[in-house]
């Protein structure tokens, strides 16, 4: 049910200036003030989101390039946003304008003390869950300046409402303008700032603009000195928001933020943790604020979106359930569209419930509190409580429930109720189809199908409740989360770096999956247990190099990324193999004899825990072969694929050494980037796409793969240089090398599959 009409009165409706406001201001002066406020809010918003992307990029090499780095950054900045809004609410209640300006000015100066931006180096507190270390690093580096800028939007809107201008009765369009500045700051980073400025130049430029923004913010407060005061106007009983309404603000801001975290983690896990993929969900999220808080009435548009949303959410559940991955652009796009519609509808309801101007800072404080709860839930609680990515489907289910709570249903119209019936039928059909296609799903989840059918029936009987649909969506996605890739799920575990699964197939083989990608397989046949499978099969590209190498050719080998330890099967007596692995969970799984024995069977295999690039840089070791095979789900951590990273690998190669790179990827064609990097570093290279894997090969555990070999001189390649299956890598030069300052993921995205 909607709140009473009096409680839902639109605050955009003009009213007389509040008591205590400044006397009317001349038109020309008024225009200048409005322009000053607009420009200052816009600029500060650009800085707020520029610093988020900049610090996220700076942190990636220290914490393994995992998507969790960005979600932790989002949590940190959402928490500081809450602190900034609390500061704004407190300053807005100070009666003396001079004292108010002094208090806020002191915070701005405290922020300036952190300039120029730099990240402190702190000791490692936990290798498996380094969130505390990451948050501490960010607090020391950018805490004060970010809080000062975060307070700008709500505080300046409150100041604006006290200036006695014609537009002062409705300061909320300034919030839309602030969010527009945020979108500009986000989009400018990957397309304008990152390609043209080094990280050092960005740090300096941001620091200079922060100083200018401080001057502009304090200048915006000067017109307040002519006002009678900043005391909060005593509110009547009817204008004070109830606790129930404040909790509505909390929920309507929390759910979209949680969905944003979920979508971002999904994209970054399988494609790459880079600013471009951080920007897209966050920009869509902010655009929904821009649209929701604009002055144009959008009830009809929101209603159309709410009708389409249940069906789209059901489609997303189907994609989880069937583990859809092709075409590669469709599933991520569907998630982004669904997220945008959900955030738009919920933020529209949030805007419709906004209070009068005198409560604006409190309103924003509760909104920030909701975003912070989402951040804590997704970045801190979920990885500790859930062993899979359950927070995202739960947020989808909550979205459906809230839609039911906020929607009016006029008789005789096409409503979300009709759409949800279609969605429920679609879900039931998909669950039945999944059971028919995969015996393991049908055996493991016989109750899911029955429950889904029952809930669908209840949905038809009780058309005014969307709870069955919400539960069905969650159950469908849970089925997909625990789908065991055609076998029995033996173990599932979640760490800071992702979700790990061990699965037993019908023939006794063990599979290791990280995220959505197979990272290793060991045969259940005791006579084949030392045989490397999947991308490391003896008949595959890397197998051709290792299995046929003369004795002593690769006496010292480094492997970046452990997985199940499959490559250790190639280790011979007298050789030493060093595996660099950032996640202790991976080593624990690879060493557990119940699941994998590659490491135990190896002649001499050592595991070094830590980020491969940092550990290699600190190591004096030199190698005959370096294998770059570090992946987070299907994405190689970008900081391990840059020009600077490959220069480091080259420094650790012995004369005549080989650098082997696994460029297998569903979403990105990395060969052109590698070719450009090799050309720039003066390396020679060949590559092989082993994509034509027969059914017989698949049955024995071989997977399609794409590998490249880099050397300083052609003779270093040995016999593989004469193998016609290998092609010169330089024929693939069609991209710019990635660097620590810039990586262009869009240019190598696969769209044709």
N, C-alpha and C positions, 0 to 999 in steps of 0.2 A: 504494500500500500504506500502511496505517496504521502508525505507529510501534509498537514493542513495548508491551505492556500496562503494563510498569513505567514507561516513559517517558510514557505517556498517563494515568497515575494522576490522578484528579480531585483537584485541590488543595482542593476544597470539603470534602473529607472531614476531619473534625476530628482533630487530633493533639495531643500534649502541647505545652504552651507552650514556645516556643523558649528556649534558654539565653540568659541575659542579660535576660529579660523581667522586668517588675515583679512583685512578689508579688500574690496575688489581692486584688481590690478588692471592698468591700462592695456589695451589690446596688443600694441606692439611689444610691450614688455612681457606680456603673457605669452606671446608666440616665442619670444627668445627663451623664456624659462622652459616652456614645453620642449623646445628643440634641445636645450641643454640637458634636461632630464632624459629625453629619449636617447640622445647620443651617448650619455654617460652610462645608462643602463645597458645599451647595446654593446658598448666597448667592454664593460666589465664582464658581461656574459661571454663574449668571445674569449677573454682571458681565462675565465673559469674553466671552459672546456678545452682550451688549448693546453693548459697545464695538466689536465687529466691525461690526455694522449701523450704529451711529452714525457711525463714521469713514467707512464706505463711502458713506453718504448725504452727508456733508460733502465728500467728494472728487469726487462726480459732476460738479458744475459745472466743476471745474478740468480734467477730463480727458474731456469730451465726452459724458458719459452712456452710454458704451459698456459692454456686458457685460464687456469685458476689465478694467474697473475692479474689479469684484467678484471675478473670478477671480484678479487680482493681489493683492487684499486677502486672499483665502483663502490664497494662497501665503505671503504675509507672516506671517499669523497661524499658519499651520501650521509655518513655520520657527521662529517664536518659541515655539510649543508645544514643539518639539524642544529648544530652548534651556532652557525651563522644566523639562522632564523631565530633561535632563542635570544641571541644578542640583539637582533633587530627588534624583537618584541619588547625586550627590556628597555632599550634606548628610546623606543617610541613612546614609552610611558613616563619619560623624564619631563618634568614641567618646564624647566629652564632650558631654552634652546641653546644657550652658550654651553651649558654643562653637557647637553646631549652631543653637540658637535665635538666637545673636548673628549668625551668618552669614546666616540667612534673614531676620532682622529688618533687617539692613543693606540687603538687596535690596528689602524692602518700603518702607523709608524712601527709597531711590533712586527708587522708583516714585512716592512722594508728592511728590517734587521736580518732577515733570512736571505737577502739578495747579495750577490747573484746566486741563482739556483744551483744547488749541488746536492748530491746524494751521499750521506755519510756511509762509511763502511762499518758494519756491525758484525759481531761474531755470530756464527750459525748456532741457533738455539735448538732447532729440530729439523733434521733432513727430510723427514716424511711429511710434516705439517708446518711449513715455515711461515704461516700466516702472521704470527705475532712479530717475527722479525721484519717482514715486509711492511706491516702497519707501523711499526716503530720507525723504520727508515723514512717512510712518507711523513710521519708526524714531525720529525726533526727537520725535514727538508722543506716542506711546503705548508705545514699546519697553519701558522698565523696568517700568511698572506691569503690563503684560500678562505679561511673563516671570514676575514675582512671583506673579501669580494663577494662571498656567498650572502653576506648580510645586506649587500647593496640593493638587490631587487625589492625585497619586502620593506626595507627601511625607507628607501627613496619614494616608494609608492605611498607610504604613510605620510612622509613629509609633503608629498605632492597633494594629498587630500586635505592638507591644512593650509594651503597657500591662498585659498579664496579665488582661484581661477574658475572660469566657466566649466572647464573639464575636470575640476578637482573632485566633483561628486562621484566620479567613476574612474578610479585609478587602475582598474583591472586591465584595460588595453595595454598599459605599460608592462604588465606581466607577459602578455602575448609578445610584445616587442622584445622583451628580455629573452624569451625562449627562441625568438627568431635569431637574435644574436648568438645564442648558443648553437643553433643549427649551422649558422655561418661559420662559427669557430670550428665546429666539428668537420664540416665539409672542406674548409680551407686547409685543414691539416694534411690529409693524404694527397690532395690534388694541387696545393699551392705551397704550403710551408715545408712539408717533408721533402718534396723533390728538389727544392731550391736552397734550403738552408741546412747546414750541418747541425747536429745536436748542440754543439757549443754555441753556434750562432743563434739558435732558437732560445737557448737559456738566456743569453744576453739581451735579445730582442724582447723577450717576455718581461725581463726585469725592468727594462726601460719603460715599456708600456704600462707596467704596474705603477711606476712612479707617476706617470702622467695621469693615470686613472685616479690615483689618490688625490691629486690636485683637483680633478674634475668633480669627484664626489664631495669633497669639502666645499668646493664652490657652489655645488647644488644646495648645500645647507645654508648658505648665506641669506637667501630670501626669507628663511625662517626667523631671522632676527627681527624682522618687522612684524612678526605675528605676536599675538598676545601671550602665547605659550604653547607648549606641546602636551599639556595635560590631556589624558584620555577623557573623552566626553562621557559623562555618566550615562550608561545605557539603561533604557527602560527594560522592564521585565520581559516584554515581548520581543526585544531585539537581542537579548543575550542568548547565544546558542546553547541548546541543551547538551548534556553529555551524550545523549543518543545521536544527536546530529554531528557532534565532534567525532564520534566513533565511525559514523558514516564517512566523514572526510578521511579518516584513517584507512578504512577498508578500501575505499575507491581510489586511494593513492597507492596502497600496498600491492594490490593484485597486479596492476599494469607494470609496476616496477619489478615484481617477481617474474612476470612473463618476459620482460626485457633481459633479465639475467639468464633465464633459460634459453631463449633464442640465441643470445650472444655466445653462450657456452657451446651450444650445438654447432654453430657455424665455425667457431674458432677451433673446435676439437677436430673436425674432419677436413677443414680447408687450410687453416693456418691462423695462428695468433698474431695478427698484424693490425695496425691502426685502421686500415680500410674496413676490415670486418668488425672491428669494434664500433666504428662510426655509424654503420648502416642502421643497426637496431636502435642505437641511442638517438640518432637523428630522427628516425620515425617516431620514437617515443616523445621527443620534444615537439615535433610537428603536431602531434595530437593535442598538446597543450596550446600551441599557437591557434589551432582551429577552434578548440573548445572555449578559449577565453577571448576570442574575437567578438566584435560587437554584433555580428550578423546572427540572426536566429537560425538554428540548425536542427530543430526538433525533428523535421521530416527526414533529414539526411541521417540523423542518428537512429531513427526508427528503422529505416531501410537497412542500415548496417547491422542493427540488432536482429533483424529477420534473417540476414545472410549468415550471421556469425555461427549459430548452432550447427548449420550444415558444414561450414568450413572447419569447425572444430572437430566434427565427426570425421572429416576427411583426414585431418592431421592424425587422429587416433588410428585410422586405417593405415597410414604410412608407418606409424610405429609398429603396429601389429604385424604387418607383412614385411617389415624391414625394407621398405622401398628405397632404392638408391638411384634409379634411372627413370627418365633422363636426369642428369645430375643437377640441372638448374631448377627442376620442377619442385622437388621437395623443400629445399631451402626457401624458394620463393613463396610456396604455400604457407610455410611457417611465418614468414615475414608479413604476408598479407593478413593472416589470421591474427597475429600479434597487433598489427596496426589497427585493425577493426576493433579488437577487444579494447585496446588502450583508448581509442577515440570514443567509443561508446561510454566507457567508465569515466573518462576524464570529462566528457560532456555532462554526465550526471553530477560530477564533482563541481563543475562550473555552475550548474543550475542551483546548487546548494550553497554557493558562496555567500558569505554574510555581508552586511554593510561595511563601508570603508573603515569605520573605526575598529572593526574586528579583523582587518586584513592580516595583520602580522600574526595573530593567533591562528588564523586559517592556514597560513603558509607553514606555521610551526607544526601543526597537526599533519599537514601534507608531507613535510619532511620526515616526521616521525614514522609515517607509513612507509616511505621509501627506505628509511633506515631499517625498519623491521624486515622488509623484503631482503635487504642486503645481508643482515645478520642471518636470516633464515637460509638464504641460498649459498652464501660464501663461507659461513662458519658452522651453523648447526647441521645443515643437510649433509656435508661430507663426513661428519662425525656420526650421524644417526642413520642415514640411509646408505645401503651398499650399492645402490644404483642411482641414476639421476631421476629420482621420484618427484623432486620439488616442482619440476616443469609440468608434468601431467596433473599434479595436484592443483597447481595454479589454473590450469585449463578447466578442471572441474569446478573450482570456485568461481571462475568467470561465468559459467553457465548458471550456477545457483544465484549469483548476484543479478544476472540478467532477469531472472524470474522475479526477484525482489523489487526491481526498479521499473519493470515494464507495465504500462497500462494495456489492457486488452479490450478493444472496442468490438462489440458483436458484429459479425458479418464482414470482418476485415481479415486480410492475410496477416497473421501475427507470428511472432517467434514460436508460438505453440505449434503451428502447422509445420514450420521449418524443422522444429525439433523432432516431430514425428518422422519426417523423412530421414533426418539424421540418425534416429534410433534404428530404423529399419536398415539403413546403410551399415551401421555398426554391427548389427546382428549378422547380416549377410557376410561381412568381412571376417568375423570371428569363425563362422561356420566354414568359410573358404580356407582360412588359415589352418583349421583343424584337419580339413581334407587334404591339404597340401603337405602338412608336416605332422607325421605321427607323434613326434615328441611333444608338440604343442597340445595335441588332442589328449595325449596320455597325461601330461603334466597339469593341464588346465581343463579337465572335464566339467568342473563346476562353473567355470567362467562362462561357457556357452549357455548352460542352463540358467544362470543368474541373469545373463544379458537378455535371454528370451523372456524371462519373468519380468524384468524391469521394462522391457519394451511393451509388454502387455499392460503393465501398470500405467505406462505413459499414455496409452490409448484410453484407459478407463478414467484416469484422473488428469484431464487435459490442462489443468491449471498449475500443475507442478512439473518443474524441470529437473527435480532431484534424480529420478531414474536415469535421465539422459546424462547428467553430470557423473553419476556413479558408473554408468556404462562406459563413458569416455575414459574415466580413470582406469577401470578394469581392463579395457582394451589396450591401453598404453602399458599397463603393468604387464600384460601378457607379452607385449613386444619387448619390454625391458628385460624380462627374464627368459625370453626365447633363447633356446640353447643351441642354435645353429645346427639342427638335425641330430642332437644327441642329448645326453643327460648332464645337467648342470652339476658339477662337482664342487665348485667353489666360486664365490663372488666376493669381491672386496673393493673398497673405494679408498683412494688416497688423494692427496692434494693434486696429483698429476693425472687422475682419471679413474675409470672403472675397469677392473681386471676380472676376467672370467676364465675358469678352467672347465672344459667340457669333454666328456667321454663319448665317442661315437659308437655305433653299433658294432664295429669291428675291433673295438678296444683301443683305438687311437686316442691320444690326448691332444686337445686343441687349446691354445692360449689366445684369448681375444683381449685387446685393449681398446676400450670404446667400442666402435662398430667394426673394427678391423682385425683380421686374423694376423697374429704376430708370431706364431710358431705352431708346429705340429710334430708329435712323436708317435711312431707306429706302435701298435699294441703287440705286434709280432716280435718275440724276443730275438729272432734272427735279424731283424731290421731296426732294432731300437737305436743303433748308432748311425743310422742313415739320416742325413739332413733332408728335410722336406720343404714344402711350400716354395718360397722365393729363393731357397738355398739348395734346391735339388741338384744332384750331381750333373744332370743333363741341362740345367739352366745356365745362364750367363756366369754367375759367380762360381758355380760348380765347375764349369769348364776351366776357369782360371786356377782354382785350388786343387781339384782332383788330379789334374794333369801336371802340376808344377813339379819340377825335379826336387829331389831331397835337398834340404838346406836352403832352398830359394827363399822361403819365408820363415826365417828363424825367429824373428820378432814381429808379432802382429798385434795391432790395436784395432778394436772394434768399438765404434761409438754406438751404443745401444745394445742391450742384452737380449730382450725378448725371452724366449724359452731357452736360449743358449744354443740354438741350432748350429751356428757356425763353429762351435767348439768341437763338433764332430770331425772337422777337417784337421784338427790339431794333431801333430805327429810327435813321437818321442824326440826329445831334444829341442823342441820348439817352445816358445813362451808366448801365450796369448793373454792380452790385457783387455778386459771388457770395461768400458766406461758407462756407467748407468746412474742416472740421477735419482731414481726412485727405489728406495730400499725394499718396497713391496715386490718389485719385479725380481730382485735377487732372491728374496725369500721364496717366491713361487718357483723360480727356475731351479733352486737347490732342493726343493721338497721331493724326495724320491717317490712319493705317492703319485706324483704328476709327471715330472721330467727328470731325466738322468744325463742329459748332454754334458753338463758341467762335471758331474761326478765321474763320468766315463772319460773325460778329456785327459790328455797326458799332462798338461800344465796350463791351467786356466785361472787367472786372477781377476777379481771384480773390484773396480775402483768406484766407490760411491761418490757422486758429485756431478755437477754439470760438466759434460764432456769437454767443452771448450775451455772452461776455467781450469779444470784438472790437467788437461793436456798442456796448457800454457805454463803451468807450474811444474811440469814434469821435465826432467832432463833426458828422458828416454827418446831414442830414435828407432824407427821401425822400417822393416822391409815392405810391409803392407799395412795400410790404414783403410779400414772399411767403415764408411759413413752410412750407418743404418739406424739412426736414431729417429724414432717416430712417436708422435702423440696421436693415437688412433691412426688416421690416414695421413696426417700432416707432419712433415719434418719441421722441427722448431726452426724458425726463420733465422735466428742468430747463428745456427750451425750451417747455414747455406749461403752466407754472404762472402763477398770478396775477401774481407778481413779473416773470416774463418778458414777459407781455403788457403790463404797465405800462411796461416798458422800451421795447417796440416802439412803444407810443403816444407816448412822449417823442421818438422819432426820426421820427415822421410830420410832414410839413408840414401846414399848414392845408388841409383838404379831402382829405387823403391817405386811402388805402385799405390795410387789412391783409387779405391773402388767405391763408387757411390750408387746407392740404391735410390733410383728416381721413380719407382713405382708409385702411382697415385691415381685415384679415381677422378679427382677434381681438377688437378693442375698438371700441365705439361711442363715439367721442370728442365727437360733437356736443353731448350734454347737458352735458359738462364745459365745453366752449367757450361754450355759451349761458350757463351760470351765471357764468363768468368775465366775459363781456361785460356781463352785468347788474350785476355788482359794480363794474366799472370805468366804468359809465355809457356803454358803447358800444352802437351799434345794429348789428344783423346780419341777414344772410340766408344761406341755404345751398341747395345743389342736390345731390341724389343722382342722378348720371347712371349708373344701373345697367343700363338696358335697351339694351345695345350689341348691334347686329345682327351677324349673321355677316359681312355685307359690310364693316361698320365694323371688325370684328376682323381681317378679311383685309388691310385697308390699314393696320393698326397702331394702331387706337384701343383704349383700355382703359377699363373702368368706373372711375369716380372719384367722390369726394365732396368738395366744396369749400365753404368758408364765406367770406364777406366781412364785415369789421367796419369801421365808420366812426363818427365822432363825431356826425354828423347825417345824416339820410336823403338830403338833396339831393346829398351827396358821392358817392352810388352812381351817379348819372347814369342812363343808359338801362336798365341791368340791373335797376334797382329796379322797372321796369314789365314785366319779362319774367316771364310766369306760371310758367316753369320754376323760378324762385327762390322759396323760401318763407321766411317770417320765422323767424329762428333761435330767438327766445324761446319758440316753441311746443315746443321740445325741452328746456326746463329741467327736469331730473329728477335732478340730481346736485349735489354740492358742488364749488366751484372747487378745483382742485389748487393747492397752495402748495409752496414750497420745503421746508416742514416736513412736509407730508403729501400723499400721493396715493393715492386709493382705486381701484386697478385693478379689484378684484373687482366693484365696483358697475357697471362699464361693460363687463364681459366679455360677449362674444357666445356664447350657449349654444344658440341655436336653429338654427344653420347646420350 
